[in-house]
Amino acid sequence: MVSPQTQEAEVFLQAYRRLQPAPDQLARKSDLRPEAFIECLGNVFIVEARGKGFQFRLFGTRIVEVTGVDHTGDYLHDVLQSDDHDHVAALLQRCLSDRLGILSTERLLYPGKEYVEVEILRTPWLDTMGEPRFVAGTLARLERPGDSFGMKVRSLRDIEIVRDSAPRQEFSLHDGSENEEVVPRVGRRSR
């Protein structure tokens, strides 16, 4: 079973499973109700796969507090550096195409080398036609000794993503099985 470190990811995952029409079916975005996620609503994001790429449909208020900027309505390629975009887009695409939940720990490195470690849960959601088109989940700050809160930035482009600072977990939303993918820790990238 997947084991989130944050309460927000655990609450979201439990709510997702309650919304599934059957254990072998994914939840539909039309079933997504704010009251089902009230305990973690500020940490929720929704991304939609569109012709131009991935668009943020919701960027929760607590995510805005951590990142310093609200990207609701923006496209992923407009807000992330190219290599960060490629990494995040590949995770979102894998979540949708393989219908997997993905849980990861990432370090957000701010200008001035302050950082915040976050846990990100991604789950696939079906559109009204039954096709996987939305990824919804949570981004929650992990409280760790030495973490800074981060700074206000104009764009996520100002934040460097140090990927997979802990092993990534991929799991089926159908049968509860899990595949923990051991991903080597990645150090700072040079700009």
Secondary structure, DSSP 8 states (H G I E B T S, - for coil): ----SSHHHHHHHHHHHHH-SSTTS--BGGG--GGGGGGGGGGEEEEEEETTEEEEEEE-HHHHHHHSS--TT-BHHHHS-HHHHHHHHHHHHHHHHTTEEEEEEEEEE-TTS-EEEEEEEEEEEE-TTS-EEEEEEEEEE---TT-------SSGGGSEEE--SS-EEEEETTT--EEEE----------
